Amino acid sequence: MSTPPNPSPPTPRVPQDPDEWIAVLLAFGILGAMAAWLILKPFSGDRLNLASSDPALTPRSPAEDRVASPNRRRDRGSEELSPASPPRSLTDARDALSAAPPSPQQRREAQSGSGARPAPRLTPSTPQPRPPEAEASLEVPEPTSPAGEGAARLPEPQAPLVFSDLPENHWAKGFIDGLTSRELASGLPDGRFEPDRPMTRAELAAQLSKAFDLPIQHSAQSFQDVPADYWATDSINEAVTTGFMRGYPNNIFQPGLTVPRVQVIVAIATGLGLQPSQPADTLLQPYEDAAAVPEWARDKLAAALESGLVVSYPATNRLNPEASATRAEVTAMLYQALAYIGAVEPVASDAVAQ
């Protein structure tokens, strides 16, 4: 029995018709598209999500388009006017994500208020300007008086001393009470004040050293007529070194000599450094006895008058420069000097020379 010959393999059929070629190409195209989709699927998720999030990219049926078309026209019109409208295609989204930073002109427009843009972030190299601080310019007026400078440390006022020879209506009682209440004046051991008794130079030095505490201006001086154990030696030295009083030629002080009014006034004005603001003759002219004022004392006496230090009772239009100064007059003028520098309150009195 003979074996039949092997059949020859079938010959592949070559498409003869053009439609067959189109079908082949279409099949290969579909297979290629599927392969490309499988390969590119992991990288296209973001874009597909971006596209799906845009209502403009969501497929719609023609009916839906016809129903929504009027509103969409209005919405699109408003979107075109809004600078923050979302992109309507993948190309627009890519362009928006890669948009160039605003130009300098745009920054200037944003800073000037044409457009709502976030403010630029400040860096350390561009410090934030601070508003200028208000500069206080306070003008402190100059005091019209030394405001207590030069006065001794005055104790708190107590009840004034009562003297048997000082009635309530005495012209100097207010001044005397003001000093005795601060322990700057005292009376005699027998309870009298003797207001009309002339004061000596030693007593004046003692009163000045009690009332004022000024810096030393002159060196100490030893006087032939002031022994070391004299009761007023320290007071005399203090009155001389601070510039209130001076001695006489030949190195004498004459502590027991009664002091004239002009010397008391000049001593106080000199110690306080007073100077007249007008010519002395102008200030002295209203007084009847202005010509009796010695030349060496005219400036200081005029300054004392201008400062309200001079008392002259009972005639305030007379200065009585060479009359002996009484204890009441010296006490009153010392009080007026303390009031002038602001150490005590002024006392209203008709005895002050005007």
Secondary structure, 3 states (H helix, E strand, C coil): CCCCCCCCCCCCCCCCCHHHHHHHHHHHHHHHHHHHHHHHHHHCHHHHHHHHHCHHHCCCCHHHHHHHHHHHHHHHHHHHHCCCCCCCCHHHHHHHHCCCCCCHHHHHHHHCCCCCCCCCCCCCCCCCCCCCCCCCCCCCCCCCCCCCCCECCCCCCCCCCCCCCCCCCCCCHHHHHHHHCCCCCCCCCCCCCCCCCECEHHHHHHHHHHHECCCCCCCCCCCCCCCCCCCCHHHHHHHHHCCCCCCECCCECCCCCECEHHHHHHHHHHHCCCCCCCCHHHHHCCCCCHHHCCHHHHHHHHHHHHCCCCECCCCCCCCCCCCECEHHHHHHHHHHHHHHCCCCCCCCCCCECC
